[in-house]
Amino acid sequence: MIDFIVTKYNYLFYIVLFLIGFYAIIVKKNLVKKVIGMNIMQTSIILFYVSIGCKKDGTLPILLDSDLHSHAIDAGKYLNPLPHVLMLTAIVVMVATLGVALAVLILMYKQYGTLEEDELLKRIK
């Protein structure tokens, strides 16, 4: 069990990072802190997927004509670019989500004068 934890320490780090973000979303009452928690959660998921796409001693999935004709292709030695490409899209979505959330928070602060969840609920009623 200890060997597994030592070799996969990065996954443990991603889980802890995700739980920190989850804690911020659930426990904190300030909406800016909730948005920061959401961003931390998204970052941990992106890091997790990027680490899945990495392979020790892997090479780029670029085949030359000489590689195709000389021998059979061993797909296990090539890196999978799909997780990295998907995470580039996720980063764009994360930045857009953060921008929209902050814009909404600015409007809420201008209208209600606070970003505390309890105060907002009282003022909305």
Rosetta constraint file for C-alpha pairs under 8 A:
AtomPair CA 1 CA 5 HARMONIC 6.47 0.50
AtomPair CA 2 CA 6 HARMONIC 6.11 0.50
AtomPair CA 3 CA 7 HARMONIC 6.10 0.50
AtomPair CA 4 CA 8 HARMONIC 5.96 0.50
AtomPair CA 5 CA 9 HARMONIC 5.56 0.50
AtomPair CA 5 CA 12 HARMONIC 7.60 0.50
AtomPair CA 8 CA 12 HARMONIC 6.96 0.50
AtomPair CA 9 CA 13 HARMONIC 6.34 0.50
AtomPair CA 10 CA 14 HARMONIC 6.31 0.50
AtomPair CA 11 CA 15 HARMONIC 6.24 0.50
AtomPair CA 11 CA 48 HARMONIC 6.89 0.50
AtomPair CA 12 CA 16 HARMONIC 6.25 0.50
AtomPair CA 13 CA 17 HARMONIC 6.11 0.50
AtomPair CA 14 CA 18 HARMONIC 6.03 0.50
AtomPair CA 14 CA 44 HARMONIC 5.23 0.50
AtomPair CA 14 CA 45 HARMONIC 7.29 0.50
AtomPair CA 14 CA 47 HARMONIC 7.15 0.50
AtomPair CA 14 CA 48 HARMONIC 6.30 0.50
AtomPair CA 15 CA 19 HARMONIC 6.16 0.50
AtomPair CA 15 CA 44 HARMONIC 7.49 0.50
AtomPair CA 16 CA 20 HARMONIC 6.20 0.50
AtomPair CA 17 CA 21 HARMONIC 6.44 0.50
AtomPair CA 17 CA 40 HARMONIC 6.88 0.50
AtomPair CA 17 CA 41 HARMONIC 6.86 0.50
AtomPair CA 17 CA 44 HARMONIC 5.87 0.50
AtomPair CA 18 CA 22 HARMONIC 6.13 0.50
AtomPair CA 18 CA 40 HARMONIC 6.75 0.50
AtomPair CA 18 CA 41 HARMONIC 4.70 0.50
AtomPair CA 18 CA 42 HARMONIC 7.89 0.50
AtomPair CA 18 CA 44 HARMONIC 5.57 0.50
AtomPair CA 18 CA 45 HARMONIC 7.42 0.50
AtomPair CA 19 CA 23 HARMONIC 5.91 0.50
AtomPair CA 19 CA 41 HARMONIC 7.58 0.50
AtomPair CA 20 CA 24 HARMONIC 6.29 0.50
AtomPair CA 20 CA 37 HARMONIC 7.18 0.50
AtomPair CA 20 CA 40 HARMONIC 7.56 0.50
AtomPair CA 20 CA 41 HARMONIC 7.70 0.50
AtomPair CA 21 CA 25 HARMONIC 6.34 0.50
AtomPair CA 21 CA 36 HARMONIC 7.50 0.50
AtomPair CA 21 CA 37 HARMONIC 3.95 0.50
AtomPair CA 21 CA 38 HARMONIC 5.91 0.50
AtomPair CA 21 CA 39 HARMONIC 7.39 0.50
AtomPair CA 21 CA 40 HARMONIC 5.08 0.50
AtomPair CA 21 CA 41 HARMONIC 4.89 0.50
AtomPair CA 22 CA 26 HARMONIC 6.21 0.50
AtomPair CA 22 CA 37 HARMONIC 6.38 0.50
AtomPair CA 22 CA 38 HARMONIC 7.30 0.50
AtomPair CA 22 CA 41 HARMONIC 6.70 0.50
AtomPair CA 23 CA 27 HARMONIC 5.75 0.50
AtomPair CA 23 CA 28 HARMONIC 7.66 0.50
AtomPair CA 23 CA 37 HARMONIC 7.47 0.50
AtomPair CA 24 CA 28 HARMONIC 5.31 0.50
AtomPair CA 24 CA 33 HARMONIC 6.52 0.50
AtomPair CA 24 CA 34 HARMONIC 5.68 0.50
AtomPair CA 24 CA 36 HARMONIC 7.72 0.50
AtomPair CA 24 CA 37 HARMONIC 4.90 0.50
AtomPair CA 24 CA 38 HARMONIC 7.91 0.50
AtomPair CA 25 CA 33 HARMONIC 7.40 0.50
AtomPair CA 25 CA 34 HARMONIC 4.53 0.50
AtomPair CA 25 CA 35 HARMONIC 7.46 0.50
AtomPair CA 25 CA 37 HARMONIC 5.46 0.50
AtomPair CA 25 CA 38 HARMONIC 6.61 0.50
AtomPair CA 26 CA 34 HARMONIC 7.79 0.50
AtomPair CA 28 CA 33 HARMONIC 6.51 0.50
AtomPair CA 28 CA 34 HARMONIC 6.46 0.50
AtomPair CA 29 CA 33 HARMONIC 7.63 0.50
AtomPair CA 29 CA 34 HARMONIC 7.52 0.50
AtomPair CA 29 CA 116 HARMONIC 5.67 0.50
AtomPair CA 29 CA 117 HARMONIC 5.25 0.50
AtomPair CA 29 CA 118 HARMONIC 7.20 0.50
AtomPair CA 30 CA 34 HARMONIC 6.51 0.50
AtomPair CA 30 CA 115 HARMONIC 5.75 0.50
AtomPair CA 30 CA 116 HARMONIC 4.53 0.50
AtomPair CA 30 CA 117 HARMONIC 6.00 0.50
AtomPair CA 31 CA 35 HARMONIC 6.27 0.50
AtomPair CA 31 CA 105 HARMONIC 7.53 0.50
AtomPair CA 31 CA 115 HARMONIC 5.68 0.50
AtomPair CA 31 CA 116 HARMONIC 6.32 0.50
AtomPair CA 31 CA 117 HARMONIC 6.60 0.50
AtomPair CA 32 CA 36 HARMONIC 6.27 0.50
AtomPair CA 32 CA 102 HARMONIC 7.75 0.50
AtomPair CA 32 CA 105 HARMONIC 7.49 0.50
AtomPair CA 32 CA 115 HARMONIC 7.31 0.50
AtomPair CA 33 CA 37 HARMONIC 6.13 0.50
AtomPair CA 34 CA 38 HARMONIC 6.20 0.50
AtomPair CA 35 CA 39 HARMONIC 6.24 0.50
AtomPair CA 35 CA 98 HARMONIC 7.30 0.50
AtomPair CA 35 CA 101 HARMONIC 7.14 0.50
AtomPair CA 35 CA 102 HARMONIC 7.95 0.50
AtomPair CA 36 CA 40 HARMONIC 6.22 0.50
AtomPair CA 37 CA 41 HARMONIC 6.24 0.50
AtomPair CA 38 CA 42 HARMONIC 6.26 0.50
AtomPair CA 39 CA 43 HARMONIC 6.13 0.50
AtomPair CA 39 CA 94 HARMONIC 7.24 0.50
AtomPair CA 39 CA 98 HARMONIC 7.30 0.50
AtomPair CA 40 CA 44 HARMONIC 6.24 0.50
AtomPair CA 41 CA 45 HARMONIC 6.41 0.50
AtomPair CA 42 CA 46 HARMONIC 6.27 0.50
AtomPair CA 42 CA 94 HARMONIC 7.03 0.50
AtomPair CA 43 CA 47 HARMONIC 6.16 0.50
AtomPair CA 44 CA 48 HARMONIC 6.11 0.50
AtomPair CA 45 CA 49 HARMONIC 6.31 0.50
AtomPair CA 46 CA 50 HARMONIC 6.19 0.50
AtomPair CA 46 CA 87 HARMONIC 5.90 0.50
AtomPair CA 46 CA 90 HARMONIC 7.33 0.50
AtomPair CA 46 CA 91 HARMONIC 7.67 0.50
AtomPair CA 47 CA 51 HARMONIC 6.13 0.50
AtomPair CA 48 CA 52 HARMONIC 6.34 0.50
AtomPair CA 49 CA 53 HARMONIC 6.48 0.50
AtomPair CA 49 CA 83 HARMONIC 5.99 0.50
AtomPair CA 49 CA 84 HARMONIC 7.49 0.50
AtomPair CA 49 CA 87 HARMONIC 7.22 0.50
AtomPair CA 50 CA 54 HARMONIC 6.70 0.50
AtomPair CA 50 CA 83 HARMONIC 6.10 0.50
AtomPair CA 50 CA 84 HARMONIC 5.71 0.50
AtomPair CA 50 CA 87 HARMONIC 7.14 0.50
AtomPair CA 52 CA 83 HARMONIC 7.50 0.50
AtomPair CA 53 CA 79 HARMONIC 6.83 0.50
AtomPair CA 53 CA 80 HARMONIC 5.80 0.50
AtomPair CA 53 CA 81 HARMONIC 6.88 0.50
AtomPair CA 53 CA 82 HARMONIC 7.65 0.50
AtomPair CA 53 CA 83 HARMONIC 5.63 0.50
AtomPair CA 53 CA 84 HARMONIC 6.75 0.50
AtomPair CA 54 CA 58 HARMONIC 7.77 0.50
AtomPair CA 54 CA 79 HARMONIC 6.65 0.50
AtomPair CA 54 CA 80 HARMONIC 7.70 0.50
AtomPair CA 55 CA 79 HARMONIC 6.29 0.50
AtomPair CA 57 CA 77 HARMONIC 7.39 0.50
AtomPair CA 58 CA 77 HARMONIC 5.15 0.50
AtomPair CA 58 CA 78 HARMONIC 5.17 0.50
AtomPair CA 58 CA 79 HARMONIC 5.48 0.50
AtomPair CA 59 CA 77 HARMONIC 6.38 0.50
AtomPair CA 59 CA 78 HARMONIC 4.89 0.50
AtomPair CA 59 CA 79 HARMONIC 5.81 0.50
AtomPair CA 60 CA 78 HARMONIC 5.78 0.50
AtomPair CA 60 CA 79 HARMONIC 5.75 0.50
AtomPair CA 61 CA 78 HARMONIC 5.35 0.50
AtomPair CA 61 CA 79 HARMONIC 6.22 0.50
AtomPair CA 61 CA 80 HARMONIC 7.46 0.50
AtomPair CA 61 CA 81 HARMONIC 7.98 0.50
AtomPair CA 63 CA 67 HARMONIC 6.08 0.50
AtomPair CA 63 CA 68 HARMONIC 6.95 0.50
AtomPair CA 64 CA 68 HARMONIC 6.62 0.50
AtomPair CA 65 CA 69 HARMONIC 6.61 0.50
AtomPair CA 66 CA 70 HARMONIC 5.98 0.50
AtomPair CA 67 CA 71 HARMONIC 6.56 0.50
AtomPair CA 67 CA 73 HARMONIC 7.62 0.50
AtomPair CA 68 CA 72 HARMONIC 7.31 0.50
AtomPair CA 68 CA 73 HARMONIC 7.29 0.50
AtomPair CA 74 CA 78 HARMONIC 7.77 0.50
AtomPair CA 81 CA 85 HARMONIC 6.30 0.50
AtomPair CA 82 CA 86 HARMONIC 6.11 0.50
AtomPair CA 83 CA 87 HARMONIC 6.08 0.50
AtomPair CA 84 CA 88 HARMONIC 6.33 0.50
AtomPair CA 85 CA 89 HARMONIC 6.71 0.50
AtomPair CA 86 CA 90 HARMONIC 6.28 0.50
AtomPair CA 87 CA 91 HARMONIC 6.02 0.50
AtomPair CA 88 CA 92 HARMONIC 6.51 0.50
AtomPair CA 89 CA 93 HARMONIC 6.33 0.50
AtomPair CA 90 CA 94 HARMONIC 5.97 0.50
AtomPair CA 91 CA 95 HARMONIC 6.20 0.50
AtomPair CA 92 CA 96 HARMONIC 6.21 0.50
AtomPair CA 93 CA 97 HARMONIC 5.98 0.50
AtomPair CA 94 CA 98 HARMONIC 6.08 0.50
AtomPair CA 95 CA 99 HARMONIC 6.15 0.50
AtomPair CA 96 CA 100 HARMONIC 6.22 0.50
AtomPair CA 97 CA 101 HARMONIC 6.02 0.50
AtomPair CA 98 CA 102 HARMONIC 6.09 0.50
AtomPair CA 99 CA 103 HARMONIC 6.14 0.50
AtomPair CA 100 CA 104 HARMONIC 6.17 0.50
AtomPair CA 101 CA 105 HARMONIC 6.16 0.50
AtomPair CA 102 CA 106 HARMONIC 6.17 0.50
AtomPair CA 103 CA 107 HARMONIC 6.41 0.50
AtomPair CA 104 CA 108 HARMONIC 6.14 0.50
AtomPair CA 105 CA 109 HARMONIC 6.06 0.50
AtomPair CA 105 CA 115 HARMONIC 7.30 0.50
AtomPair CA 106 CA 110 HARMONIC 6.22 0.50
AtomPair CA 107 CA 111 HARMONIC 6.21 0.50
AtomPair CA 108 CA 112 HARMONIC 5.84 0.50
AtomPair CA 108 CA 113 HARMONIC 7.40 0.50
AtomPair CA 108 CA 114 HARMONIC 7.55 0.50
AtomPair CA 108 CA 115 HARMONIC 7.25 0.50
AtomPair CA 109 CA 113 HARMONIC 4.67 0.50
AtomPair CA 109 CA 114 HARMONIC 5.20 0.50
AtomPair CA 109 CA 115 HARMONIC 6.01 0.50
AtomPair CA 112 CA 120 HARMONIC 6.96 0.50
AtomPair CA 112 CA 123 HARMONIC 7.13 0.50
AtomPair CA 114 CA 119 HARMONIC 7.01 0.50
AtomPair CA 114 CA 120 HARMONIC 6.79 0.50
AtomPair CA 115 CA 119 HARMONIC 7.60 0.50
AtomPair CA 115 CA 120 HARMONIC 6.75 0.50
AtomPair CA 116 CA 120 HARMONIC 6.14 0.50
AtomPair CA 117 CA 121 HARMONIC 6.26 0.50
AtomPair CA 118 CA 122 HARMONIC 6.37 0.50
AtomPair CA 119 CA 123 HARMONIC 6.19 0.50
AtomPair CA 120 CA 124 HARMONIC 5.99 0.50
AtomPair CA 121 CA 125 HARMONIC 6.42 0.50
